[in-house]
Amino acid sequence: MRVQLISAFAGAREKAEREGQPVLAAVSVEVEPQTPIAMISALPGYDAQRFFWQCQTDVMVGFGATQTLTAESGQARERFFWCEQQWQALRARLWVEGPCLPRWCGGFAFDPEATTSELWRHFPAASLTLPRLMYLSQHGQAYLMVTHWVAADTRSDALACQLLNEWSQLLEKAEVISSAVEASTDYALQDCLDASLWKDQVADTIKAIQQGTMHKAVLARTVVMTLPHSVLVAEVLQQLSEHYPEAYLFAFERDGHCFLGASPERLVRLQQGQLETMALAGTMARGKTPSEDAGLSDQLMNSRKDRYEHQLVVNSLREALSPLCRSLTIPETPCVYRLAQVQHLLTPITGELSSEVGALSLVSVLHPTPAVGGLPRDIALRHIRAHEQMDRGWYAGPVGWLDSDGNAEFAVALRSGLLRDDKAYLFAGCGIVADSQPDAEYQETCLKLKTMVAALSA
Ligand SMILES: C=C(O[C@H]1C=CC=C(C(=O)O)[C@@H]1O)C(=O)O
């Protein structure tokens, strides 16, 4: 491994010499498979940034930040183009060796035009980071990816030793997290906005929809969970991974604040021009017995309100994607997607991108879908800004990764929370349409919040 790194850095140094400027070396090597959640338990606070991502195809655990594509604030669409420009500029300066491509990992705020609060100070409008060390597991193979700026005078052997040293320390300190046997009740939960006031907002939104201002708006709320001790990110991820094996598990830690969750919703997966996305909207509780569960699924499939709420998302995705795709496959009827706490209507969507549309441009076209914003988008966003009384930050924004070839995967950051010491700020929302009922919508957010409450209290 040491020899491979030294030789790769030597190659990068030659390029730096030729070009008269430092190059961004990204070197991957095959390693022994590790327990990813155990790795995140090692070196808390490493270089102020840690990152975790797990989905059905791959797992990534990142430490530190060699380079970040960022936008502090700005217009909703602009920040994606800013990041895309920075990404293009950095591509020209890359030196890639090994079987994997470097990945920028991070996320975007839900709405950079909304008022922001201190709560999200470490999570800007856009931030995609190239980790200094990253463990990547894909199709049963495990890799270490290291990235570093290399100049004409960089000593390849010293750099390789330093990075390998950091990797060994990580492995030494990784601790396998055991599952909790019993859930604790030793916590306090508090609505940030009184339940009756939130329901009033929902009622106002229903009225605005009935008056024809818009078709749908998603309203969210925040609860604060106070625990008897500081929360350990690895323990929460362990719980989420046991109960939501099919979800996107994500964690972004910045200066001790960690945004994490288990989202059921894919925003986009892009692999060599093949696109996969989904419409996910319409929610029902899970039953306590198989027959009650099946009854609730039928109820969901036959609910006019939920089918309409769902169809608005399908229509909007079709409209957004049709001009960009050579082919687009959208099933006529949704299916029911069951999660531990709730079940949703889901329509999987696949397509082939027709032109040179970059992954971030695609994200900018899709986000926010009416599953988290509303319809028409701009009117719904204005309504949310004026009525919601919370700072969504990265909640309901795109989170994921983008590689140097433009392949990418982004989820919508739902079923999530922001951890700060002994407090967890948890978020959930629901789609409001003309037939919605404030009490039922409140109950639906309670069910969605249970994802994180259960993981934190285990
Ligand atoms: C906005 C959320 O869920 C969205 C995704 C699935 C179902 C939803 C619904 O039925 O309202 C929401 O559109 C959330 O979990 O906070």
The ligand as a Gaussian input file, in Angstrom:
#p B3LYP/6-31G(d) Opt

LIG

0 1
 C      -41.646000      15.818000       4.291000
 C      -41.512000      14.572000       4.707000
 O      -41.951000      13.479000       3.976000
 C      -42.272000      13.587000       2.599000
 C      -41.918000      12.286000       1.981000
 C      -42.796000      11.229000       1.996000
 C      -44.140000      11.437000       2.335000
 C      -44.608000      12.682000       2.579000
 C      -46.059000      12.910000       2.874000
 O      -46.841000      11.980000       2.761000
 O      -46.422000      14.030000       3.260000
 C      -43.752000      13.889000       2.445000
 O      -44.014000      14.404000       1.173000
 C      -40.848000      14.241000       5.980000
 O      -40.638000      13.062000       6.269000
 O      -40.474000      15.182000       6.729000

